[in-house]
């Protein structure tokens, strides 16, 4: 049987061995041997990420709006759970998934083994423990117990951030690294991760001093901004501007990509510094205008990243036939990135004229276009495309096109339903605004639960001894060919 992405003959695999993936037309010379580089335990990161999503972040995305719509009267715990939801999603679900895939991909595009490999599993334990501890302690504990738990959570996060940055910087800044612009995105993103962990520690200590159960709104918004724009989007842009051009037939521009990464990181840094200053001092029209100028620069950087990825200006279609449908998740993610850029430019432009900051509805709209439309969409798309278990699944489960289409439609519908009430702003403040949010949460958690189930099923199937046998591979190839002919 020929490899899914090339015409090279396929040799029998050991059970559980990863399936190499590359763009159509790539040759073996372009891809490092799969065993020449250390394999990070990405499955642990992905498994923990999906678990925190299904039973934590996305579950709260359903329950929190329902609590408002049905007037369950959760009191002060509701707002604490909103903040816990944000951290579960950004640092738990999305953060751990991005970390795991970054650690897996770095040796491949840098040509270097991962630095400090023995710290990778402790890194996962530190971050996951930090997120879970905060999610439990902030809404449910009180007094000294809550304060101690939040301090431990902040310390664990900071320790994990330092380890993560050390692995990234040591691996990618080595003189022999071939990471090019992607390494620049990753290094800047790793530094942003350390910054957000340090900010989080400062915020928690201030909460202790004031015996508070909530992070003050302005500080929480500034922290989330660094986590979302500084860490998450830099890493996603780094992978996208390297992987997607190979699939769309576009040449990669290292200089332009580094410029886009620098512009995005610098804009985030300016906004974060001014936002934190204003959060601890009295905000002024000057600080508001600087923030809005930084947001306009971020919007321009989003457009630059979309252009560099080339997903909307393909010169060739090098996506394998079996992966064409899954690649639509990537297309959708970039479409939502442009929507986020447009919203950000529109809101920030008007606020700049008025000398004001974005209101909470506008911030909410942009944030959820990015978190659901861009990040979750890209996570699902890249998982289906590059995670070895899903590569094998395309060979074994050849009739799942309706499932993939359903997941794609459901996730896009979730974005629309979640963002719709926010775009209405003060024109829709009745409790009915929470129903579309709850439905969006149901759709999103269903998609992620389906991805988790498919991943677990394929993991189990591909560990069976017969999976790598030559006869089994040949029979799958015959089965796939018959389906394609029909």
C-alpha positions as a Markdown table, in Angstrom:
| # | Residue | x | y | z |
|---|---|---|---|---|
| 1 | Unk | 0.0 | 0.0 | 0.0 |
| 2 | Unk | 1.3 | 3.5 | -0.7 |
| 3 | Unk | 1.8 | 6.0 | 2.1 |
| 4 | Unk | -1.3 | 8.2 | 2.6 |
| 5 | Unk | 0.6 | 11.3 | 1.6 |
| 6 | Unk | 3.1 | 9.9 | -1.0 |
| 7 | Unk | 3.6 | 7.2 | -3.5 |
| 8 | Unk | 6.3 | 5.5 | -1.5 |
| 9 | Unk | 5.8 | 1.9 | -0.6 |
| 10 | Unk | 4.8 | 1.4 | 3.1 |
| 11 | Unk | 6.7 | -1.0 | 5.3 |
| 12 | Unk | 5.1 | -2.9 | 8.1 |
| 13 | Unk | 4.9 | -0.9 | 11.4 |
| 14 | Unk | 5.3 | -2.0 | 14.9 |
| 15 | Unk | 2.0 | -1.8 | 16.9 |
| 16 | Unk | 1.6 | 1.7 | 18.3 |
| 17 | Unk | 4.3 | 3.2 | 16.2 |
| 18 | Unk | 3.5 | 6.7 | 14.8 |
| 19 | Unk | 2.5 | 7.1 | 11.2 |
| 20 | Unk | 4.7 | 9.6 | 9.4 |
| 21 | Unk | 2.8 | 12.5 | 7.8 |
| 22 | Unk | 4.0 | 14.9 | 5.2 |
| 23 | Unk | 2.5 | 17.1 | 2.4 |
| 24 | Unk | 1.8 | 15.5 | -0.9 |
| 25 | Unk | 4.9 | 15.7 | -3.1 |
| 26 | Unk | 7.3 | 15.7 | -0.1 |
| 27 | Unk | 10.1 | 13.2 | -0.2 |
| 28 | Unk | 11.8 | 11.2 | 2.5 |
| 29 | Unk | 14.8 | 13.5 | 2.4 |
| 30 | Unk | 12.6 | 16.4 | 3.7 |
| 31 | Unk | 11.5 | 14.5 | 6.8 |
| 32 | Unk | 13.8 | 13.5 | 9.6 |
| 33 | Unk | 13.7 | 9.8 | 10.5 |
| 34 | Unk | 10.9 | 9.3 | 13.0 |
| 35 | Unk | 13.2 | 7.6 | 15.6 |
| 36 | Unk | 16.1 | 10.0 | 15.1 |
| 37 | Unk | 14.6 | 12.4 | 17.6 |
| 38 | Unk | 13.2 | 12.0 | 21.1 |
| 39 | Unk | 9.5 | 11.5 | 21.2 |
| 40 | Unk | 7.9 | 13.7 | 23.9 |
| 41 | Unk | 5.0 | 12.1 | 25.8 |
| 42 | Unk | 2.5 | 14.2 | 23.9 |
| 43 | Unk | -0.3 | 11.7 | 24.6 |
| 44 | Unk | -0.2 | 12.5 | 28.3 |
| 45 | Unk | -0.6 | 16.2 | 27.5 |
| 46 | Unk | -3.4 | 15.6 | 25.1 |
| 47 | Unk | -5.2 | 13.2 | 27.4 |
| 48 | Unk | -5.0 | 15.6 | 30.3 |
| 49 | Unk | -6.0 | 18.5 | 28.1 |
| 50 | Unk | -9.1 | 16.8 | 26.8 |
| 51 | Unk | -10.1 | 15.5 | 30.3 |
| 52 | Unk | -9.9 | 19.1 | 31.7 |
| 53 | Unk | -11.9 | 20.3 | 28.8 |
| 54 | Unk | -14.8 | 17.8 | 29.0 |
| 55 | Unk | -15.1 | 17.6 | 32.8 |
| 56 | Unk | -13.9 | 21.1 | 33.5 |
| 57 | Unk | -13.8 | 24.1 | 31.2 |
| 58 | Unk | -16.5 | 23.1 | 28.6 |
| 59 | Unk | -18.7 | 21.6 | 31.3 |
| 60 | Unk | -18.7 | 25.0 | 33.0 |
| 61 | Unk | -19.4 | 26.6 | 29.6 |
| 62 | Unk | -22.7 | 24.8 | 29.8 |
| 63 | Unk | -23.5 | 25.1 | 33.5 |
| 64 | Unk | -22.6 | 28.8 | 34.0 |
| 65 | Unk | -25.0 | 30.2 | 31.5 |
| 66 | Unk | -27.7 | 27.7 | 32.6 |
| 67 | Unk | -27.3 | 29.0 | 36.1 |
| 68 | Unk | -28.1 | 32.5 | 34.9 |
| 69 | Unk | -30.9 | 31.5 | 32.5 |
| 70 | Unk | -32.6 | 29.3 | 35.1 |
| 71 | Unk | -31.8 | 31.5 | 38.1 |
| 72 | Unk | -30.1 | 28.8 | 40.1 |
| 73 | Unk | -28.8 | 31.6 | 42.4 |
| 74 | Unk | -25.2 | 30.4 | 42.8 |
| 75 | Unk | -24.3 | 33.7 | 44.5 |
| 76 | Unk | -20.6 | 34.8 | 44.6 |
| 77 | Unk | -19.5 | 31.3 | 43.5 |
| 78 | Unk | -20.8 | 32.0 | 40.0 |
| 79 | Unk | -18.3 | 34.7 | 39.3 |
| 80 | Unk | -15.5 | 32.7 | 40.9 |
| 81 | Unk | -16.4 | 29.8 | 38.6 |
| 82 | Unk | -16.3 | 32.1 | 35.6 |
| 83 | Unk | -12.7 | 32.9 | 36.4 |
| 84 | Unk | -11.9 | 29.3 | 37.1 |
| 85 | Unk | -13.5 | 28.4 | 33.7 |
| 86 | Unk | -11.2 | 30.8 | 31.9 |
| 87 | Unk | -8.1 | 29.3 | 33.5 |
| 88 | Unk | -9.3 | 25.7 | 32.9 |
| 89 | Unk | -9.7 | 26.6 | 29.2 |
| 90 | Unk | -6.6 | 28.7 | 28.6 |
| 91 | Unk | -4.0 | 26.9 | 30.7 |
| 92 | Unk | -5.7 | 23.5 | 31.0 |
| 93 | Unk | -7.4 | 22.5 | 27.8 |
| 94 | Unk | -5.8 | 24.7 | 25.2 |
| 95 | Unk | -2.5 | 25.3 | 27.1 |
| 96 | Unk | -1.7 | 21.7 | 27.7 |
| 97 | Unk | -2.7 | 20.6 | 24.2 |
| 98 | Unk | -0.4 | 23.3 | 22.6 |
| 99 | Unk | 2.4 | 22.4 | 25.0 |
| 100 | Unk | 2.2 | 18.7 | 24.2 |
| 101 | Unk | 2.2 | 19.3 | 20.4 |
| 102 | Unk | 4.9 | 21.9 | 20.6 |
| 103 | Unk | 7.2 | 19.5 | 22.5 |
| 104 | Unk | 6.4 | 16.8 | 19.9 |
| 105 | Unk | 7.1 | 19.0 | 16.9 |
| 106 | Unk | 10.1 | 21.0 | 18.1 |
| 107 | Unk | 12.7 | 18.2 | 17.4 |
| 108 | Unk | 11.2 | 17.7 | 14.0 |
| 109 | Unk | 11.5 | 21.3 | 12.8 |
| 110 | Unk | 14.6 | 22.3 | 14.8 |
| 111 | Unk | 16.7 | 19.2 | 14.1 |
| 112 | Unk | 17.5 | 19.2 | 17.8 |
| 113 | Unk | 16.6 | 16.8 | 20.6 |
| 114 | Unk | 14.4 | 18.3 | 23.4 |
| 115 | Unk | 16.4 | 19.9 | 26.2 |
| 116 | Unk | 15.8 | 18.6 | 29.7 |
| 117 | Unk | 13.6 | 15.6 | 28.6 |
| 118 | Unk | 13.3 | 14.4 | 32.2 |
| 119 | Unk | 11.4 | 17.5 | 33.2 |
| 120 | Unk | 8.6 | 17.0 | 30.7 |
| 121 | Unk | 6.4 | 14.8 | 32.8 |
| 122 | Unk | 7.0 | 17.0 | 35.9 |
| 123 | Unk | 6.0 | 20.0 | 33.8 |
| 124 | Unk | 2.7 | 18.4 | 33.0 |
| 125 | Unk | 2.1 | 17.5 | 36.6 |
| 126 | Unk | 2.9 | 21.1 | 37.8 |
| 127 | Unk | 0.6 | 22.8 | 35.3 |
| 128 | Unk | -2.3 | 20.4 | 35.6 |
| 129 | Unk | -2.1 | 20.5 | 39.4 |
| 130 | Unk | -2.0 | 24.3 | 39.4 |
| 131 | Unk | -5.1 | 24.6 | 37.2 |
| 132 | Unk | -7.1 | 22.0 | 39.1 |
| 133 | Unk | -6.2 | 23.3 | 42.5 |
| 134 | Unk | -7.3 | 26.8 | 41.6 |
| 135 | Unk | -10.5 | 25.6 | 40.0 |
| 136 | Unk | -11.4 | 23.9 | 43.2 |
| 137 | Unk | -10.1 | 26.4 | 45.8 |
| 138 | Unk | -11.3 | 29.7 | 44.4 |
| 139 | Unk | -15.0 | 29.0 | 44.2 |
| 140 | Unk | -15.4 | 26.5 | 47.0 |
| 141 | Unk | -12.8 | 27.1 | 49.7 |
| 142 | Unk | -12.6 | 30.1 | 52.0 |
| 143 | Unk | -10.3 | 31.9 | 54.4 |
| 144 | Unk | -6.8 | 30.4 | 55.1 |
| 145 | Unk | -7.6 | 27.2 | 53.2 |
| 146 | Unk | -8.4 | 29.2 | 50.0 |
| 147 | Unk | -5.4 | 31.5 | 50.4 |
| 148 | Unk | -3.0 | 28.6 | 50.9 |
| 149 | Unk | -4.4 | 26.7 | 48.0 |
| 150 | Unk | -4.2 | 29.7 | 45.7 |
| 151 | Unk | -0.6 | 30.4 | 46.7 |
| 152 | Unk | 0.4 | 26.8 | 46.1 |
| 153 | Unk | -1.4 | 26.9 | 42.7 |
| 154 | Unk | 0.4 | 30.1 | 41.7 |
| 155 | Unk | 3.8 | 28.6 | 42.8 |
| 156 | Unk | 3.2 | 25.4 | 40.8 |
| 157 | Unk | 2.2 | 27.5 | 37.7 |
| 158 | Unk | 5.3 | 29.6 | 38.0 |
| 159 | Unk | 7.6 | 26.6 | 38.4 |
| 160 | Unk | 6.0 | 24.9 | 35.4 |
| 161 | Unk | 6.4 | 28.1 | 33.4 |
| 162 | Unk | 10.1 | 28.3 | 34.1 |
| 163 | Unk | 10.6 | 24.7 | 33.2 |
| 164 | Unk | 8.6 | 25.1 | 30.0 |
| 165 | Unk | 10.6 | 28.2 | 29.0 |
| 166 | Unk | 13.9 | 26.5 | 29.8 |
| 167 | Unk | 13.0 | 23.5 | 27.5 |
| 168 | Unk | 11.8 | 25.8 | 24.7 |
| 169 | Unk | 14.7 | 28.3 | 24.8 |
| 170 | Unk | 17.4 | 25.7 | 25.3 |
| 171 | Unk | 16.2 | 23.6 | 22.4 |
| 172 | Unk | 15.5 | 26.4 | 19.9 |
| 173 | Unk | 18.2 | 28.9 | 20.7 |
| 174 | Unk | 21.0 | 26.3 | 20.1 |
| 175 | Unk | 23.3 | 27.3 | 17.3 |
| 176 | Unk | 22.5 | 24.1 | 15.4 |
| 177 | Unk | 18.7 | 24.7 | 15.5 |
| 178 | Unk | 16.9 | 24.9 | 12.2 |
| 179 | Unk | 13.6 | 26.2 | 13.7 |
| 180 | Unk | 13.7 | 29.5 | 11.7 |
| 181 | Unk | 10.7 | 31.8 | 12.3 |
| 182 | Unk | 8.8 | 29.1 | 14.2 |
| 183 | Unk | 11.4 | 29.1 | 16.8 |
| 184 | Unk | 11.0 | 32.8 | 17.2 |
| 185 | Unk | 7.3 | 32.5 | 17.7 |
| 186 | Unk | 7.8 | 29.7 | 20.3 |
| 187 | Unk | 10.5 | 31.6 | 22.2 |
| 188 | Unk | 8.4 | 34.7 | 22.5 |
| 189 | Unk | 5.4 | 32.6 | 23.5 |
| 190 | Unk | 7.4 | 30.8 | 26.2 |
| 191 | Unk | 8.5 | 34.1 | 27.6 |
| 192 | Unk | 4.9 | 35.3 | 27.6 |
| 193 | Unk | 4.0 | 32.2 | 29.5 |
| 194 | Unk | 6.5 | 33.0 | 32.2 |
| 195 | Unk | 5.2 | 36.6 | 32.3 |
| 196 | Unk | 1.6 | 35.5 | 32.8 |
| 197 | Unk | 2.7 | 33.1 | 35.6 |
| 198 | Unk | 4.5 | 35.9 | 37.4 |
| 199 | Unk | 1.5 | 38.3 | 37.0 |
| 200 | Unk | -0.7 | 35.5 | 38.3 |
| 201 | Unk | 1.5 | 35.1 | 41.4 |
| 202 | Unk | 1.4 | 38.8 | 42.1 |
| 203 | Unk | -2.4 | 38.9 | 41.7 |
| 204 | Unk | -2.8 | 35.9 | 44.1 |
| 205 | Unk | -0.6 | 37.5 | 46.7 |
| 206 | Unk | -2.7 | 40.7 | 46.5 |
| 207 | Unk | -5.9 | 38.6 | 46.9 |
| 208 | Unk | -4.4 | 37.1 | 50.0 |
| 209 | Unk | -3.7 | 40.5 | 51.5 |
| 210 | Unk | -7.3 | 41.6 | 50.9 |
| 211 | Unk | -9.0 | 38.3 | 51.8 |
| 212 | Unk | -10.6 | 38.3 | 48.3 |
| 213 | Unk | -12.1 | 35.3 | 46.5 |
| 214 | Unk | -12.2 | 37.1 | 43.1 |
| 215 | Unk | -9.5 | 38.6 | 41.0 |
| 216 | Unk | -10.4 | 42.3 | 40.4 |
| 217 | Unk | -11.9 | 42.6 | 36.9 |
| 218 | Unk | -9.3 | 44.8 | 35.3 |
| 219 | Unk | -6.4 | 42.6 | 36.5 |
| 220 | Unk | -8.2 | 39.4 | 35.4 |
| 221 | Unk | -8.7 | 40.9 | 31.9 |
| 222 | Unk | -5.1 | 41.9 | 31.6 |
| 223 | Unk | -3.9 | 38.4 | 32.8 |
| 224 | Unk | -6.2 | 36.6 | 30.3 |
| 225 | Unk | -4.9 | 38.9 | 27.5 |
| 226 | Unk | -1.3 | 37.8 | 28.1 |
| 227 | Unk | -2.4 | 34.2 | 28.3 |
| 228 | Unk | -4.5 | 34.3 | 25.2 |
| 229 | Unk | -2.7 | 36.8 | 22.9 |
| 230 | Unk | 0.8 | 36.3 | 24.2 |
| 231 | Unk | 1.1 | 32.6 | 24.8 |
| 232 | Unk | -1.6 | 30.8 | 22.9 |
| 233 | Unk | -1.7 | 32.7 | 19.7 |
| 234 | Unk | 2.0 | 33.0 | 19.3 |
| 235 | Unk | 2.4 | 29.2 | 19.5 |
| 236 | Unk | -0.5 | 28.6 | 17.1 |
| 237 | Unk | 0.8 | 31.2 | 14.7 |
| 238 | Unk | 4.3 | 29.6 | 14.9 |
| 239 | Unk | 3.0 | 26.2 | 13.9 |
| 240 | Unk | 0.5 | 27.5 | 11.3 |
| 241 | Unk | 3.0 | 29.7 | 9.4 |
| 242 | Unk | 5.3 | 26.7 | 9.1 |
| 243 | Unk | 3.0 | 23.8 | 8.4 |
| 244 | Unk | 0.2 | 25.4 | 6.4 |
| 245 | Unk | 2.3 | 26.9 | 3.6 |
| 246 | Unk | 3.6 | 23.4 | 2.8 |
| 247 | Unk | 0.1 | 22.2 | 2.3 |
| 248 | Unk | -1.0 | 25.2 | 0.2 |
| 249 | Unk | 2.0 | 25.4 | -2.0 |
| 250 | Unk | 3.3 | 28.7 | -0.7 |
| 251 | Unk | 6.9 | 29.5 | 0.0 |
| 252 | Unk | 7.7 | 30.3 | 3.7 |
| 253 | Unk | 9.2 | 33.8 | 4.3 |
| 254 | Unk | 11.4 | 33.6 | 7.4 |
| 255 | Unk | 12.0 | 37.3 | 7.6 |
| 256 | Unk | 8.3 | 38.2 | 7.2 |
| 257 | Unk | 7.2 | 35.6 | 9.7 |
| 258 | Unk | 9.7 | 36.9 | 12.3 |
| 259 | Unk | 8.5 | 40.4 | 11.7 |
| 260 | Unk | 4.9 | 39.3 | 12.3 |
| 261 | Unk | 5.9 | 37.4 | 15.4 |
| 262 | Unk | 7.8 | 40.5 | 16.7 |
| 263 | Unk | 4.9 | 42.8 | 15.9 |
| 264 | Unk | 2.4 | 40.6 | 17.7 |
| 265 | Unk | 4.6 | 40.1 | 20.8 |
| 266 | Unk | 5.5 | 43.8 | 21.0 |
| 267 | Unk | 1.8 | 44.8 | 20.7 |
| 268 | Unk | 0.8 | 42.3 | 23.4 |
| 269 | Unk | 3.6 | 43.6 | 25.6 |
| 270 | Unk | 2.6 | 47.2 | 25.2 |
| 271 | Unk | -1.1 | 46.5 | 25.9 |
| 272 | Unk | -0.3 | 44.2 | 28.9 |
| 273 | Unk | 2.0 | 46.8 | 30.6 |
| 274 | Unk | -0.5 | 49.6 | 30.2 |
| 275 | Unk | -3.4 | 47.4 | 31.2 |
| 276 | Unk | -1.7 | 46.2 | 34.4 |
| 277 | Unk | -0.6 | 49.8 | 35.2 |
| 278 | Unk | -4.2 | 51.0 | 34.8 |
| 279 | Unk | -5.5 | 48.0 | 36.8 |
| 280 | Unk | -3.4 | 49.0 | 39.8 |
| 281 | Unk | -3.7 | 52.8 | 39.3 |
| 282 | Unk | -6.4 | 55.1 | 38.0 |
| 283 | Unk | -7.0 | 54.5 | 34.3 |
| 284 | Unk | -6.9 | 57.7 | 32.1 |
| 285 | Unk | -7.8 | 58.5 | 28.5 |
| 286 | Unk | -4.1 | 58.3 | 27.7 |
| 287 | Unk | -3.7 | 54.8 | 28.9 |
| 288 | Unk | -6.9 | 53.9 | 27.1 |
| 289 | Unk | -5.6 | 55.3 | 23.8 |
| 290 | Unk | -2.3 | 53.4 | 24.2 |
| 291 | Unk | -4.2 | 50.2 | 24.8 |
| 292 | Unk | -6.4 | 50.8 | 21.7 |
| 293 | Unk | -3.4 | 51.5 | 19.5 |
| 294 | Unk | -1.8 | 48.3 | 20.7 |
| 295 | Unk | -5.0 | 46.4 | 19.9 |
| 296 | Unk | -5.0 | 47.8 | 16.4 |
| 297 | Unk | -1.5 | 46.6 | 15.9 |
| 298 | Unk | -2.6 | 43.1 | 17.2 |
| 299 | Unk | -5.4 | 43.1 | 14.6 |
| 300 | Unk | -2.8 | 43.9 | 11.8 |
| 301 | Unk | -0.6 | 41.1 | 13.1 |
| 302 | Unk | -3.5 | 38.7 | 12.8 |
| 303 | Unk | -4.0 | 39.6 | 9.2 |
| 304 | Unk | -0.3 | 39.2 | 8.6 |
| 305 | Unk | -0.3 | 35.7 | 10.1 |
| 306 | Unk | -3.3 | 34.7 | 8.0 |
| 307 | Unk | -1.5 | 36.0 | 4.8 |
| 308 | Unk | 1.7 | 34.2 | 5.7 |
| 309 | Unk | 0.0 | 30.9 | 6.3 |
| 310 | Unk | -1.5 | 31.2 | 2.8 |
| 311 | Unk | -4.6 | 29.2 | 3.5 |
| 312 | Unk | -6.8 | 31.7 | 1.5 |
| 313 | Unk | -4.3 | 32.1 | -1.4 |
| 314 | Unk | -3.3 | 28.5 | -2.2 |
| 315 | Unk | -0.8 | 28.0 | -5.1 |
| 316 | Unk | -1.3 | 24.2 | -5.0 |
| 317 | Unk | -3.4 | 21.7 | -3.0 |
| 318 | Unk | -0.9 | 19.4 | -1.3 |
| 319 | Unk | -3.3 | 18.1 | 1.3 |
| 320 | Unk | -3.6 | 14.4 | 1.0 |
| 321 | Unk | -7.0 | 13.2 | -0.4 |
| 322 | Unk | -7.8 | 11.4 | 2.9 |
| 323 | Unk | -7.2 | 14.7 | 4.8 |
| 324 | Unk | -9.0 | 17.2 | 2.7 |
| 325 | Unk | -12.1 | 17.2 | 4.9 |
| 326 | Unk | -10.1 | 17.6 | 8.1 |
| 327 | Unk | -8.2 | 20.5 | 6.6 |
| 328 | Unk | -11.4 | 22.5 | 6.6 |
| 329 | Unk | -11.0 | 23.0 | 10.4 |
| 330 | Unk | -7.8 | 24.8 | 9.6 |
| 331 | Unk | -9.5 | 27.0 | 7.0 |
| 332 | Unk | -12.3 | 27.8 | 9.4 |
| 333 | Unk | -9.8 | 28.7 | 12.1 |
| 334 | Unk | -8.1 | 31.2 | 9.9 |
| 335 | Unk | -11.5 | 32.6 | 8.8 |
| 336 | Unk | -12.4 | 33.2 | 12.4 |
| 337 | Unk | -8.9 | 34.8 | 13.0 |
| 338 | Unk | -9.8 | 37.4 | 10.3 |
| 339 | Unk | -13.2 | 37.9 | 12.0 |
| 340 | Unk | -11.4 | 38.5 | 15.3 |
| 341 | Unk | -9.1 | 41.0 | 13.5 |
| 342 | Unk | -12.0 | 42.8 | 12.1 |
| 343 | Unk | -13.9 | 43.0 | 15.4 |
| 344 | Unk | -10.8 | 44.1 | 17.2 |
| 345 | Unk | -10.0 | 46.8 | 14.7 |
| 346 | Unk | -13.6 | 48.1 | 14.7 |
| 347 | Unk | -13.9 | 48.1 | 18.5 |
| 348 | Unk | -10.5 | 49.6 | 19.2 |
| 349 | Unk | -10.8 | 52.2 | 16.4 |
| 350 | Unk | -14.0 | 53.5 | 17.9 |
| 351 | Unk | -12.7 | 53.4 | 21.4 |
| 352 | Unk | -9.5 | 55.2 | 20.3 |
| 353 | Unk | -11.6 | 58.1 | 19.1 |
| 354 | Unk | -13.7 | 58.2 | 22.3 |
| 355 | Unk | -10.6 | 57.9 | 24.6 |
| 356 | Unk | -12.3 | 54.8 | 26.2 |
| 357 | Unk | -11.4 | 51.1 | 26.6 |
| 358 | Unk | -13.3 | 48.2 | 25.1 |
| 359 | Unk | -16.4 | 47.4 | 27.2 |
| 360 | Unk | -16.9 | 43.9 | 28.7 |
| 361 | Unk | -19.3 | 42.8 | 25.9 |
| 362 | Unk | -16.7 | 43.8 | 23.2 |
| 363 | Unk | -13.9 | 42.0 | 25.0 |
| 364 | Unk | -16.1 | 38.9 | 25.5 |
| 365 | Unk | -16.9 | 38.8 | 21.7 |
| 366 | Unk | -13.3 | 39.0 | 20.6 |
| 367 | Unk | -12.1 | 36.6 | 23.2 |
| 368 | Unk | -14.6 | 33.9 | 22.3 |
| 369 | Unk | -14.1 | 34.3 | 18.6 |
| 370 | Unk | -10.4 | 33.5 | 19.4 |
| 371 | Unk | -10.9 | 30.8 | 22.0 |
| 372 | Unk | -13.6 | 28.8 | 20.3 |
| 373 | Unk | -13.3 | 29.9 | 16.6 |
| 374 | Unk | -9.6 | 30.0 | 16.3 |
| 375 | Unk | -7.9 | 28.0 | 19.1 |
| 376 | Unk | -10.5 | 25.2 | 19.6 |
| 377 | Unk | -11.0 | 24.9 | 15.9 |
| 378 | Unk | -7.3 | 24.7 | 15.2 |
| 379 | Unk | -6.8 | 22.2 | 18.0 |
| 380 | Unk | -9.4 | 19.9 | 16.5 |
| 381 | Unk | -8.1 | 20.4 | 13.0 |
| 382 | Unk | -4.4 | 19.8 | 13.8 |
| 383 | Unk | -5.3 | 16.8 | 16.0 |
| 384 | Unk | -7.2 | 15.2 | 13.1 |
| 385 | Unk | -4.3 | 16.0 | 10.7 |
| 386 | Unk | -1.1 | 15.3 | 12.6 |
| 387 | Unk | -1.7 | 13.3 | 15.8 |
| 388 | Unk | -0.5 | 9.7 | 14.8 |
| 389 | Unk | -3.6 | 8.0 | 16.2 |
| 390 | Unk | -5.9 | 10.0 | 13.9 |
| 391 | Unk | -3.6 | 9.4 | 10.9 |
| 392 | Unk | -4.0 | 5.7 | 11.5 |
| 393 | Unk | -7.7 | 6.2 | 12.0 |
| 394 | Unk | -8.1 | 7.6 | 8.5 |
| 395 | Unk | -6.8 | 4.3 | 7.2 |
| 396 | Unk | -8.9 | 2.1 | 9.4 |
| 397 | Unk | -12.2 | 4.1 | 9.6 |
| 398 | Unk | -12.8 | 5.1 | 6.1 |
| 399 | Unk | -16.5 | 6.0 | 6.4 |
| 400 | Unk | -16.3 | 8.8 | 8.9 |
| 401 | Unk | -16.7 | 11.7 | 6.6 |
| 402 | Unk | -20.3 | 12.5 | 8.0 |
| 403 | Unk | -18.8 | 12.5 | 11.5 |
| 404 | Unk | -16.1 | 15.0 | 10.6 |
| 405 | Unk | -18.6 | 17.2 | 8.7 |
| 406 | Unk | -21.0 | 17.1 | 11.8 |
| 407 | Unk | -18.1 | 18.1 | 14.1 |
| 408 | Unk | -17.1 | 21.0 | 11.8 |
| 409 | Unk | -20.7 | 22.3 | 11.5 |
| 410 | Unk | -21.3 | 22.0 | 15.3 |
| 411 | Unk | -18.1 | 23.8 | 16.3 |
| 412 | Unk | -18.8 | 26.7 | 13.9 |
| 413 | Unk | -22.3 | 26.9 | 15.2 |
| 414 | Unk | -20.9 | 27.0 | 18.7 |
| 415 | Unk | -18.8 | 30.0 | 17.8 |
| 416 | Unk | -21.8 | 31.9 | 16.3 |
| 417 | Unk | -24.1 | 31.2 | 19.3 |
| 418 | Unk | -21.4 | 32.1 | 21.9 |
| 419 | Unk | -20.4 | 35.3 | 20.2 |
| 420 | Unk | -23.9 | 36.5 | 19.2 |
| 421 | Unk | -25.1 | 37.7 | 22.6 |
| 422 | Unk | -21.8 | 39.6 | 23.2 |
| 423 | Unk | -22.1 | 41.5 | 19.9 |
| 424 | Unk | -25.6 | 42.7 | 20.9 |
| 425 | Unk | -24.0 | 44.3 | 24.0 |
| 426 | Unk | -26.4 | 46.3 | 26.2 |
| 427 | Unk | -29.2 | 45.7 | 23.7 |
| 428 | Unk | -29.6 | 42.2 | 25.1 |
| 429 | Unk | -29.1 | 42.0 | 28.8 |
| 430 | Unk | -32.1 | 39.9 | 29.7 |
| 431 | Unk | -31.5 | 36.4 | 31.1 |
| 432 | Unk | -32.5 | 35.0 | 27.7 |
| 433 | Unk | -29.0 | 36.0 | 26.3 |
| 434 | Unk | -27.6 | 33.0 | 28.2 |
| 435 | Unk | -29.5 | 30.4 | 26.3 |
| 436 | Unk | -27.4 | 30.7 | 23.1 |
| 437 | Unk | -24.3 | 30.5 | 25.3 |
| 438 | Unk | -25.5 | 27.3 | 26.9 |
| 439 | Unk | -26.3 | 25.7 | 23.6 |
| 440 | Unk | -22.9 | 26.8 | 22.3 |
| 441 | Unk | -21.3 | 25.1 | 25.4 |
| 442 | Unk | -23.3 | 21.9 | 24.7 |
| 443 | Unk | -22.1 | 21.8 | 21.0 |
| 444 | Unk | -18.5 | 22.5 | 21.9 |
| 445 | Unk | -18.3 | 19.9 | 24.7 |
| 446 | Unk | -19.9 | 17.4 | 22.4 |
| 447 | Unk | -17.2 | 18.0 | 19.7 |
| 448 | Unk | -14.4 | 17.7 | 22.2 |
| 449 | Unk | -15.9 | 14.6 | 23.8 |
| 450 | Unk | -16.2 | 13.0 | 20.4 |
| 451 | Unk | -12.5 | 13.9 | 19.6 |
| 452 | Unk | -11.5 | 12.4 | 23.0 |
| 453 | Unk | -13.5 | 9.2 | 22.3 |
| 454 | Unk | -12.1 | 8.8 | 18.8 |
| 455 | Unk | -8.5 | 9.3 | 20.1 |
| 456 | Unk | -8.9 | 6.8 | 22.9 |
| 457 | Unk | -10.5 | 4.3 | 20.5 |
| 458 | Unk | -7.7 | 4.6 | 18.0 |
| 459 | Unk | -5.1 | 4.5 | 20.7 |
| 460 | Unk | -6.5 | 1.1 | 21.9 |
| 461 | Unk | -6.9 | -0.3 | 18.4 |
| 462 | Unk | -3.4 | 0.6 | 17.3 |
| 463 | Unk | -1.8 | -1.1 | 20.2 |
| 464 | Unk | -3.2 | -4.5 | 19.1 |
| 465 | Unk | -0.4 | -6.8 | 17.8 |
| 466 | Unk | -2.2 | -7.2 | 14.4 |
| 467 | Unk | -2.3 | -3.5 | 13.7 |
| 468 | Unk | 1.2 | -3.3 | 12.2 |
| 469 | Unk | 1.1 | -6.6 | 10.4 |
| 470 | Unk | 1.8 | -6.4 | 6.6 |
| 471 | Unk | -1.4 | -8.3 | 5.8 |
| 472 | Unk | -3.5 | -6.0 | 7.9 |
| 473 | Unk | -2.1 | -2.9 | 6.3 |
| 474 | Unk | -2.7 | -4.4 | 2.8 |
| 475 | Unk | -6.3 | -5.2 | 3.7 |
| 476 | Unk | -6.9 | -1.7 | 4.9 |
| 477 | Unk | -5.4 | -0.3 | 1.7 |
| 478 | Unk | -7.8 | -2.5 | -0.3 |
| 479 | Unk | -10.7 | -1.3 | 1.8 |
| 480 | Unk | -9.7 | 2.3 | 1.4 |
| 481 | Unk | -9.3 | 2.0 | -2.4 |
| 482 | Unk | -12.8 | 0.4 | -2.6 |
| 483 | Unk | -14.4 | 3.2 | -0.6 |
| 484 | Unk | -12.6 | 5.9 | -2.7 |
| 485 | Unk | -13.8 | 4.3 | -6.0 |
| 486 | Unk | -17.4 | 4.3 | -4.7 |
